[in-house]
């Protein structure tokens, strides 16, 4: 197996944000479609949809920005510039 070097911790944080955001967002959509019998005070703001969406967006940004492919390309550009 070819070793590509160490992976950035921010890549895994991006994946975590993406997965957790998708779960929270999905739960928020489910609660919009099937509202609970006893609603909390600020239910109409749908905070889980907003925060889940924000986490998904941040997760996508982090995952793309710190992806192993981009890191590999950066190291190749740096090593090519020094030669």
Buried (B, 14 or more C-beta within 10 A) or exposed (E): EEEEEEEBEEBEBBBBBBEBBBBBBEEBBEBEEEEEEEEEEEBEEBEBBEBBBBBBEBBBEBBEEBBEEEBEEEEEEEEEEEE
